[in-house]
Amino acid sequence: MDRDDIQWFKSSYSGGSGTECVEVARIAGGTAVRDSKDPLGPLLAFPAEAWNGFTGAVRDGDISC
């Protein structure tokens, strides 16, 4: 995976104060997540099934943010 080719999107849940900046990107086979304040830092990559399970659990109220 080449970081230069990834198109990141800021989460709609990120705060405007610059302290809660989460970005996500669609990558081959899944989703990547990073801290926008550290774009060259680590990223987490999740298989599509895991990401869909996580976001479904949040949407259904099984996990609160």
C-alpha positions as CSV (number, residue, x, y, z in Angstrom):
1,M,0.0,0.0,0.0
2,D,1.5,3.3,-1.1
3,R,0.5,6.1,1.4
4,D,0.7,8.7,-1.4
5,D,-2.2,7.1,-3.3
6,I,-4.6,7.0,-0.3
7,Q,-7.4,9.5,-0.3
8,W,-8.2,10.3,3.4
9,F,-11.5,11.7,4.7
10,K,-12.0,13.4,8.0
11,S,-14.6,11.7,10.2
12,S,-17.8,13.6,10.6
13,Y,-17.4,13.0,14.4
14,S,-14.1,14.9,14.6
15,G,-14.3,18.0,16.6
16,G,-13.5,21.4,15.1
17,S,-11.0,22.3,17.8
18,G,-8.2,20.3,16.2
19,T,-8.0,17.8,19.1
20,E,-10.1,15.0,17.8
21,C,-9.0,14.4,14.3
22,V,-9.7,11.0,12.9
23,E,-9.4,10.2,9.2
24,V,-10.5,7.1,7.3
25,A,-9.7,5.9,3.8
26,R,-11.0,3.0,1.6
27,I,-8.1,0.8,0.7
28,A,-7.9,-2.5,-1.2
29,G,-9.9,-5.0,0.9
30,G,-10.9,-2.7,3.7
31,T,-10.5,0.6,5.6
32,A,-7.6,2.5,7.0
33,V,-7.7,4.9,10.0
34,R,-5.2,7.5,11.1
35,D,-4.7,10.6,13.3
36,S,-4.8,13.6,10.9
37,K,-2.5,15.5,13.3
38,D,0.2,12.9,12.5
39,P,-0.3,12.0,8.8
40,L,3.1,10.2,8.5
41,G,2.5,8.3,11.7
42,P,1.0,4.9,12.1
43,L,-2.3,3.9,10.5
44,L,-4.6,1.0,11.3
45,A,-5.9,-1.1,8.5
46,F,-9.0,-3.3,8.9
47,P,-10.5,-5.9,6.6
48,A,-13.9,-4.9,5.2
49,E,-15.7,-7.5,7.4
50,A,-14.2,-6.2,10.6
51,W,-14.8,-2.5,9.7
52,N,-18.4,-3.2,8.7
53,G,-18.9,-5.1,12.0
54,F,-17.5,-2.3,14.0
55,T,-19.5,0.5,12.3
56,G,-22.6,-1.6,12.5
57,A,-22.2,-2.1,16.2
58,V,-21.7,1.6,16.7
59,R,-24.8,2.4,14.5
60,D,-26.9,-0.1,16.4
61,G,-25.8,1.3,19.8
62,D,-23.9,-1.8,20.9
63,I,-20.8,0.4,21.1
64,S,-20.9,4.1,22.2
65,C,-18.5,6.8,21.1
